[in-house]
């Protein structure tokens, strides 16, 4: 069985080394994937974050 790991805003910011305000700025400008809304909470799939990093590495 495949378990999906969901990251909250704090975990994503820590992984990126950025503030919450800057995270939202990146999302708003389309430079970072938008979160999934689960109820009133925002979550990101760990695979989505990994794919985003891979795209950044390939672009450099």
C-alpha positions as CSV (number, residue, x, y, z in Angstrom):
1,X,0.0,0.0,0.0
2,X,1.3,3.4,-1.0
3,X,1.1,6.0,1.8
4,X,1.0,9.6,0.8
5,X,2.9,12.1,2.9
6,X,1.3,15.5,3.3
7,X,3.3,18.5,4.5
8,X,1.9,21.5,6.4
9,X,2.9,25.1,5.9
10,X,5.4,25.0,8.7
11,X,7.2,21.9,7.3
12,X,7.3,23.4,3.8
13,X,8.7,26.7,5.0
14,X,11.3,24.8,7.1
15,X,12.3,22.6,4.1
16,X,12.7,25.7,1.9
17,X,14.2,27.9,4.6
18,X,11.7,30.7,4.0
19,X,9.0,32.6,5.9
20,X,5.3,31.9,5.6
21,X,4.8,35.3,4.0
22,X,7.4,34.6,1.3
23,X,5.9,31.1,0.7
24,X,2.5,32.8,-0.1
25,X,4.2,35.3,-2.3
26,X,5.8,32.5,-4.3
27,X,2.4,30.7,-4.6
28,X,0.6,33.9,-5.6
29,X,3.2,34.6,-8.4
30,X,3.0,31.0,-9.7
31,X,6.6,30.2,-8.7
32,X,5.5,27.5,-6.2
33,X,2.7,24.9,-6.4
34,X,-0.5,25.8,-4.6
35,X,-1.5,23.7,-1.6
36,X,-4.3,21.2,-1.4
37,X,-7.2,22.5,0.8
38,X,-8.3,19.8,3.3
39,X,-11.0,21.4,5.3
40,X,-9.6,24.7,6.5
41,X,-6.0,23.4,6.3
42,X,-3.4,23.7,3.5
43,X,-1.2,20.7,2.7
44,X,1.3,19.9,0.1
45,X,2.1,16.4,-1.2
46,X,5.7,15.5,-0.6
47,X,5.9,14.3,-4.2
48,X,4.8,17.7,-5.4
49,X,7.6,19.4,-3.5
50,X,10.2,16.9,-4.7
51,X,9.0,17.5,-8.3
52,X,9.2,21.2,-7.9
53,X,12.8,20.9,-6.6
54,X,13.7,18.7,-9.5
55,X,12.3,21.2,-12.0
56,X,14.4,24.0,-10.4
57,X,17.6,21.8,-10.6
58,X,17.0,21.0,-14.3
59,X,16.4,24.7,-15.1
60,X,19.7,25.8,-13.5
